[in-house]
Each structure stands twice: as structure tokens, then as C-alpha cells.
Amino acid sequence: MKKCIITTLTAVALAACSSTPEQVTPSTSASEPMSAEQAFVASAGINVAGAANEVDRQGFNNATDVGLAAGMASDFGAVGLGLGVLGILASPGMGPEGYAHILTNIPAGVDPESRRQAYSEAVYRATGLNPKAQGYKRVNSPRNTNAVVFIKDGCPITKRNYYDRKCSMVFFGDAQKIKDAPKSSNTYVVVFNILGDFKNYKDIPTDEAFARRFVDQMPSELSLYIPPKKVNGQMQPAKLYRNGKETALQ
């Protein structure tokens, strides 16, 4: 039975990407103030200033898709909702600036866990799937009520208190801090899990197009950091996608 398991990089994965702390530095010279977009990305713990050189050194043609595929949840029950483990390291030493991230700002005093339901719904909508057309019904998760869960009639619950993945579809989103984000920052990375029985569907893409669809579900809240990448041998700058618009992070 075919299963589709997708996660963006999580805080666990991000911590493993670099053995030494990355300092947040401006992406412009000291004499030039950062734009609002640059400051926002820097507040997440992403060092845009060194991203182009790092991507160039590693030789990636497109680091965006590598980043979105890098965090893989191998066991939903064991690692917990929203906390995938690092399935592959695209490049030892590559920092978070080399990967795509969905970013959000959660005001001080607001519990990040309170946004889980909204992010889970956004993940589900972004897939464009219609589980009900395949005979599934929506239910509350016995383990986490913030997940969007569909099951087939009679789907059993496992000993870890999750519905069996052979007869369920689970969509879950969460907000996590990058390891080296400033402690005072309210900027988070939104991670997601999509798990279960997807044998009747083509693989949901782990690419920039899907990330954009996810962000477009909540345009006033979510943004997509797109790392630098080489196109036909030419380096393109990092970008921030928000409200349907791309802004270069020079």
C-alpha cells in the first residue's frame, strides 16, 4: 500500500544541519539599512548574507526542492506530531539559509500551539485532496485534536492512540523555532506532516509550488523564504514570497 509522508524541515532537522551556530547578519552592507523583508527573514535565524556563497559552494541547482524534501517523518507515532526527523542531509554544513522555509510571525503572548489548527487546515486545503470522494469521513484525532484527520469506516486505533495509517489521512501543521533564531524573536518556521493512505492519489509534490499553495491559504500570516539558486549557471538571489508577490533579498 502506497503511503505519502511529507514534512518541511523541522526544528530538529534544522538543528542538525550545522554543527556550529550561525550568526544572523544583515544581507546588506553596514551602511545600508535592511528592508522589512530582510529584517523579517533575519529574525527567523536565517543568514541570507552567506546563503548565495554557500549554495554556490555546494553546487545546488535548486536548493528549494532539496530543502522541502529534507525532513522526513519515518514514524508518526514515535517522533510525534509535527516533529519529523532528518531523513537526508543534502549537504553537511549547509545552514538554514540554504533551504526553503514557510515563515510566520506569532505575537508575543500568543501560544504557538494555538495556531496548529489553522495551519493544519491550510495544509489540507493546499493539497487539493477530497478524501470524502474516496469514502473517508472527517473525525477528531484521539491523540491530537489540532490535526485534520479522515478515516475509512472501522479504521482501528493503534496502541499509540493514532488511527491506523492504512485507512486514514492526516494533515498537521505546527510552528517551530530555528535553533539559532534570536531568543526575543516572534518569527517561526511552519512545519507540516501529511501521512496515511494515499494509494489513490499521485504523490503530493514536495516542491516550491506546493509551498506557495500552502502560503496562499493564509496570505496575511504566512510567507515563503526561497533560498538562492543557480539557473543556467547564474545565481539568483534569495527571495521572500508573501501576499502573492516575490521580493529579492539582496
Secondary structure, 3 states (H helix, E strand, C coil): CCECCEECCCHHHHHHCCCCCCCCCCCCCCCCCCCHHHHHHHHCCCCHHHHHHHHHHHCCCCHHHHHHHHEECCCHHHHCCCCCEECCCCCCCCCHHHCCEEEEECCCCCCHHHHHHHHHHHHHHHHCCCHHHHCCEEECCCCCCCCEEEECCCCCECCCCCECHHHEEEEEEEEECCCCCCCCCCEEEEEEEEEEECCCCCCCCCCHHHHHHHHHCCCCCEEEEECCEEECCEEECCEEEECCEEEECC
